[in-house]
Amino acid sequence: MSPTLFLYLVRDTLFSFTVAFLFFFAIFFVNQLLLMAQQVLAKQVPFFQVAQLVFYAIPQIIALSAPFASLMGTLMTVGRLSSDNEILIMLSAGLSYRMIFVPALVVGLAISIASFLANDILLPMGTIQYARLYRRILLSTPALELEPNSIKRFRDTIIITGPVEGRGIENVVIIDRTGDGERRVILAQNAELMDGGREGLSLDLSGAFMQSAREMIRNDYDYAFVDFLRYWVPQEDLMQAISAISPNQMSSRDLRREVTLQRQDLQQRLNGQYYIYLASALSLEESLRRGPPHEAWNRRENNLESFSNEHREIVAMNRERGIILHRLEFHKKFSIPFGALSFVLLAVSLGLLAKRSGQTVGFILGVIISFIFWVMLMTGQTVSIRTGYSPFLAIWMPNIVALSVGILLFIKRILR
């Protein structure tokens, strides 16, 4: 393989990749970061701190943009080479299609590694710095945590807010626990948000209704109507609300460790549930075997209901949302970055079919395929969360489809 030709193809591919990367980076940046920044700016947070928040969130954008950029960049490069008959010249000179695939695969592998490092190392580091900065902002602007028409959960408190105009909030619902452990519900038509500084947030409620009750004793409850009530959300509760790290912000090592711990805990709970399930099955079997003359026959319906309930409990435990979310994010740590390799094979095979306007056609095909890939990924993730479908297949299926289609198109091209 000629080093000059190899470098020429790599340089051309990297240039197209850079253009495509900037395109996808701008899309994700506008749709995610600028929307976040706008919400923070609306709370009169200093612009420099907003810029820092945006900077710490960039690794996630890089990790998402790179694989799609490799697809579009390879499509544009190979499409241009095909439409300009440069590939035909290479084949006429005795070179094979390997001359096209090897540089593209080298670039795709480099992009995959860089995307994985950004997603697995830079993203958790950025998340830590993001949380620290957000806590500093929250100390000076506690109102940042409350939004209109939203549900916000703090430590033992849930605040549901309606429309907001200035500092005024309509239709406020607060659900919490009293110091005695009673469940309390507070309703108010109007509230005014007050900034308590380091003390936290306070809501001045007008025309409030409050009810507290013991969960185990339905008839033991208290209620009251008040013209004015000040409700405090302590600063430590605000901090706890943002200190938790979500699965998509963990590294692959942390996710694997968390999945292992959750599986061990789930297996212990399942073992206990299986004993109860077996006892229900034996009771049901005894009722059916005894027959009508025996007293156990009269308990068959209760035993059947108990057996069905225990079965549904086991099914629900196997579909536990927390462990599925962590498994999905673990597979996404690898499938999205290394999707660049499957994209490269698909892009080269499609690019060889271009006859004219190769770069334009490659750009359009890149956008379409990226959209289809993202829809498949989100659909698989949603189905896995709702039905317990295999997280591995849900996340890797778009890569498998792209790789399969690329291989089939390449074989068809060679055999033509």
C-alpha positions in Angstrom: 0.0 0.0 0.0 1.4 3.3 -1.1 2.1 5.6 2.0 1.4 8.7 -0.1 -2.0 7.4 -1.2 -2.8 6.2 2.3 -2.0 9.6 3.8 -4.1 11.3 1.1 -7.1 9.2 1.9 -6.7 9.6 5.7 -6.3 13.4 5.3 -9.3 13.6 3.1 -11.4 11.5 5.6 -10.2 13.6 8.6 -11.2 16.8 6.8 -14.7 15.5 6.1 -14.9 14.2 9.6 -14.1 17.6 11.1 -16.8 19.3 9.0 -19.3 16.6 10.0 -18.2 16.8 13.7 -18.7 20.5 13.9 -22.2 20.0 12.3 -23.3 17.4 14.9 -21.5 19.2 17.7 -23.5 22.4 16.9 -26.8 20.4 16.9 -26.2 18.8 20.3 -24.8 22.0 21.7 -27.8 24.0 20.7 -30.4 21.4 21.8 -28.8 20.6 25.1 -26.3 23.0 26.4 -27.8 26.3 25.3 -31.3 25.3 26.6 -29.7 24.5 29.9 -27.7 27.7 29.9 -30.9 29.7 29.1 -32.7 28.3 32.1 -29.8 29.2 34.3 -29.4 32.6 32.8 -33.1 33.3 33.5 -32.3 33.0 37.2 -29.8 35.8 36.9 -26.7 33.6 37.4 -23.5 35.3 36.3 -22.5 34.6 32.7 -19.0 33.4 33.7 -20.5 30.6 35.8 -22.9 29.7 33.1 -20.0 29.4 30.7 -18.2 27.1 33.1 -21.3 24.9 33.3 -21.4 24.6 29.6 -17.6 23.8 29.5 -18.0 20.9 31.9 -20.8 19.4 29.9 -18.8 19.4 26.6 -17.4 15.8 27.0 -20.9 14.4 26.7 -21.4 16.3 23.5 -18.1 15.1 22.1 -18.9 11.5 22.9 -22.2 11.7 21.1 -21.0 13.7 18.1 -17.9 11.7 17.1 -19.6 8.4 15.9 -22.1 10.2 13.8 -19.4 12.4 12.4 -17.4 9.4 11.4 -20.4 8.1 9.4 -21.0 11.3 7.6 -17.3 12.1 7.1 -16.6 8.6 5.5 -19.8 8.9 3.3 -18.7 12.3 2.1 -15.1 11.2 1.4 -15.9 7.9 -0.4 -18.8 9.5 -2.2 -16.5 12.2 -3.6 -13.8 9.7 -4.6 -16.5 7.6 -6.3 -18.2 10.4 -8.1 -14.8 11.9 -9.3 -13.8 8.4 -10.6 -10.7 8.3 -8.3 -11.7 4.9 -7.1 -12.0 3.7 -10.7 -8.5 4.9 -11.3 -7.2 3.1 -8.2 -8.8 -0.1 -9.3 -7.5 0.3 -12.9 -4.0 0.7 -11.4 -4.3 -2.7 -9.8 -5.3 -1.6 -6.3 -8.2 -3.3 -4.5 -11.0 -2.1 -2.4 -8.8 -2.7 0.6 -7.1 0.6 -0.3 -10.3 2.4 0.6 -11.3 0.3 3.6 -8.0 0.3 5.5 -7.6 4.1 5.9 -11.3 4.5 6.7 -11.0 1.8 9.4 -7.9 3.4 10.9 -9.7 6.7 11.2 -12.8 5.0 12.5 -10.8 3.1 15.2 -9.1 6.3 16.3 -12.4 8.1 16.5 -13.9 5.3 18.5 -11.1 5.3 21.0 -11.2 9.1 21.4 -15.0 9.0 21.8 -14.8 6.2 24.4 -12.2 8.1 26.4 -14.3 11.3 26.3 -17.3 9.3 27.5 -15.6 7.1 30.1 -13.0 9.5 31.6 -13.7 13.1 30.7 -17.5 12.8 31.2 -17.3 11.6 34.9 -14.6 14.2 35.6 -16.7 16.9 34.1 -19.7 15.8 36.0 -17.8 16.1 39.3 -16.7 19.7 38.4 -20.2 20.5 37.2 -21.8 19.4 40.5 -19.3 21.4 42.5 -19.9 24.5 40.5 -23.7 24.0 40.6 -23.5 23.8 44.4 -21.7 27.1 44.5 -24.3 28.7 42.3 -27.1 27.2 44.4 -25.7 28.8 47.5 -26.1 32.2 45.9 -29.3 31.4 43.9 -31.4 28.8 45.7 -34.4 29.6 43.5 -32.6 27.8 40.7 -34.0 24.5 41.9 -37.7 25.4 41.4 -39.2 25.6 38.0 -42.8 26.4 36.8 -45.2 23.5 36.2 -42.8 21.0 37.6 -42.3 18.3 40.2 -39.2 18.6 42.4 -38.0 16.0 44.8 -35.8 16.9 47.7 -34.8 14.6 50.6 -38.2 13.8 52.2 -40.1 16.6 50.3 -41.9 16.7 47.0 -43.0 20.2 45.7 -45.4 20.4 42.8 -45.6 23.9 41.3 -48.0 25.5 38.8 -47.6 28.6 36.7 -45.0 31.1 37.8 -45.1 34.9 37.4 -42.1 36.7 38.9 -41.8 35.3 42.4 -45.4 34.2 42.6 -46.4 30.6 42.1 -49.9 29.2 41.7 -51.4 25.9 42.7 -48.6 24.6 45.0 -48.7 21.1 46.4 -46.2 20.0 49.1 -45.9 16.4 50.2 -43.5 15.6 53.1 -43.2 14.0 56.5 -43.5 15.6 59.9 -41.0 15.1 62.7 -43.3 12.4 64.1 -43.1 10.4 60.8 -46.6 11.4 59.7 -47.3 11.9 56.0 -48.3 15.6 55.4 -49.9 17.3 52.4 -50.0 21.1 52.0 -52.1 22.8 49.4 -52.1 26.5 48.5 -53.5 28.5 45.7 -50.8 31.1 45.8 -47.2 31.2 47.1 -44.3 33.6 46.9 -40.8 32.2 46.6 -38.3 33.8 48.9 -34.5 33.5 48.9 -33.2 32.5 52.3 -29.6 32.6 51.2 -27.6 29.9 53.1 -30.7 28.9 55.0 -32.3 27.5 51.8 -35.6 28.3 50.2 -38.8 29.5 51.7 -42.4 29.5 50.3 -44.8 32.0 51.7 -48.2 30.2 51.2 -51.5 32.1 51.2 -54.8 30.4 51.9 -53.2 27.0 52.7 -54.8 23.7 53.6 -52.7 21.2 55.6 -53.4 17.6 56.4 -51.2 15.1 58.3 -52.0 11.4 58.9 -50.5 8.2 60.1 -50.0 5.8 57.2 -51.0 2.7 59.2 -54.1 4.2 60.9 -56.5 5.7 58.4 -58.8 7.4 60.9 -56.0 9.1 62.7 -55.4 12.4 60.9 -55.4 16.2 61.5 -56.1 19.1 59.2 -56.0 22.9 59.3 -56.8 26.0 57.2 -54.4 28.9 57.6 -54.3 32.3 56.0 -50.5 32.4 55.9 -47.8 29.7 56.2 -44.1 29.9 55.6 -42.5 26.6 54.4 -38.8 26.1 54.5 -36.6 23.8 52.3 -33.3 23.6 54.1 -30.0 24.1 52.2 -28.8 20.6 52.9 -31.9 19.2 51.2 -31.2 21.3 48.1 -27.6 20.0 48.1 -28.7 16.4 48.3 -31.0 16.9 45.4 -28.1 17.6 43.0 -25.4 15.5 44.6 -26.6 12.1 43.2 -24.8 11.0 40.0 -27.0 9.5 37.4 -25.9 6.3 35.5 -25.0 8.2 32.3 -22.5 10.2 34.2 -20.6 7.2 35.6 -17.5 5.6 34.1 -17.7 2.0 32.7 -15.8 0.7 35.8 -18.3 2.4 38.2 -21.3 1.1 36.2 -19.9 -2.5 36.2 -19.4 -2.4 39.9 -22.8 -0.9 40.5 -24.5 -3.5 38.3 -22.6 -6.3 40.2 -23.8 -5.0 43.5 -27.4 -4.6 42.3 -27.4 -8.1 40.9 -26.2 -9.5 44.2 -28.8 -7.6 46.1 -31.5 -8.7 43.6 -30.5 -12.3 43.8 -30.8 -12.3 47.6 -34.3 -10.8 47.4 -35.2 -13.2 44.6 -34.1 -16.2 46.7 -36.4 -15.1 49.5 -39.2 -14.5 47.1 -38.8 -17.9 45.5 -39.4 -19.6 48.9 -42.6 -17.7 49.3 -43.5 -18.5 45.7 -42.8 -22.2 46.3 -44.9 -22.3 49.5 -47.9 -20.7 47.6 -47.5 -23.3 44.8 -47.5 -26.2 47.3 -50.6 -24.8 49.1 -52.4 -24.5 45.7 -51.3 -28.0 44.8 -52.6 -29.4 48.1 -55.9 -27.7 47.6 -56.4 -29.1 44.1 -55.3 -32.6 45.1 -57.5 -32.8 48.2 -60.7 -32.4 46.2 -64.1 -31.0 47.2 -64.6 -33.1 50.4 -61.6 -31.6 52.1 -61.4 -28.2 53.8 -58.3 -27.3 51.7 -60.5 -27.3 48.6 -62.4 -24.3 49.9 -59.1 -22.3 50.0 -58.2 -22.9 46.4 -59.2 -19.5 45.2 -57.2 -17.7 47.9 -54.2 -20.0 47.2 -54.5 -19.3 43.4 -54.6 -15.6 44.0 -51.6 -15.8 46.3 -49.7 -17.9 43.8 -50.5 -15.4 41.0 -49.4 -12.4 43.2 -46.1 -14.0 44.1 -45.5 -14.8 40.4 -46.1 -11.2 39.4 -43.8 -10.0 42.1 -41.0 -12.2 40.8 -41.5 -10.9 37.3 -41.5 -7.3 38.5 -38.3 -7.9 40.5 -36.6 -9.2 37.3 -37.6 -6.1 35.5 -36.3 -3.7 38.2 -35.8 -0.3 36.7 -32.6 0.6 38.5 -30.5 -2.3 37.4 -31.9 -2.1 33.8 -30.9 1.6 33.6 -27.4 0.9 34.8 -27.0 -2.0 32.4 -28.2 0.1 29.5 -25.8 2.9 30.3 -22.9 0.3 30.7 -23.5 -1.0 27.1 -24.0 2.5 25.8 -20.5 3.3 27.0 -19.2 0.9 24.4 -21.8 0.7 21.7 -22.0 4.4 20.9 -18.2 5.1 20.7 -17.4 1.9 18.8 -20.4 2.4 16.6 -18.0 4.4 14.5 -16.4 1.2 13.2 -19.8 -0.2 12.0 -20.6 3.2 10.6 -17.3 3.2 8.6 -18.1 -0.2 7.0 -21.6 0.9 6.1 -20.4 4.4 4.9 -17.7 2.9 2.6 -20.2 0.5 1.1 -22.8 3.2 0.5 -20.2 5.7 -0.7 -19.0 3.3 -3.4 -22.5 3.5 -5.0 -22.4 7.3 -5.5 -22.2 8.3 -9.2 -22.4 12.1 -8.9 -22.5 14.8 -6.2 -20.9 12.4 -3.9 -20.3 14.8 -1.0 -23.8 16.2 -1.1 -25.4 12.7 -1.3 -23.1 11.5 1.6 -24.1 14.5 3.8 -27.8 13.8 3.2 -27.4 10.0 3.7 -25.4 10.7 6.9 -28.2 12.8 8.4 -30.8 10.2 7.5 -28.8 7.2 8.8 -27.9 9.1 12.0 -31.6 9.8 12.6 -32.6 6.2 12.1 -29.7 5.0 14.3 -30.8 7.4 17.1 -34.5 6.4 16.8 -33.5 2.7 17.0 -31.3 3.3 20.0 -34.0 5.3 21.9 -36.7 2.8 21.0 -34.7 -0.1 22.2 -33.8 1.7 25.4 -37.5 2.5 26.1 -38.6 -1.1 25.3 -36.0 -2.5 27.6 -37.0 -0.2 30.5 -40.7 -1.0 30.1 -40.6 -4.7 29.3 -37.3 -5.9 30.7 -36.0 -6.7 27.2 -32.3 -7.5 27.1 -30.3 -4.3 27.6 -27.5 -5.8 25.5 -29.6 -6.3 22.4 -31.5 -3.1 22.9 -28.3 -1.0 22.8 -26.2 -3.1 20.3 -29.0 -3.8 17.8 -28.4 -0.5 15.8 -24.7 -1.4 15.5 -25.5 -5.0 14.4 -27.9 -3.7 11.8 -25.5 -1.1 10.4 -22.7 -3.7 10.3 -24.9 -6.3 8.6 -26.1 -3.9 6.0 -22.6 -2.7 5.3 -21.3 -6.2 4.8 -24.1 -7.2 2.5 -23.6 -4.0 0.4 -19.9 -4.6 0.2 -20.3 -8.2 -0.9 -22.8 -7.1 -3.5 -20.4 -4.4 -4.8 -17.5 -6.9 -5.1 -19.7 -9.5 -6.9 -21.1 -7.0 -9.4 
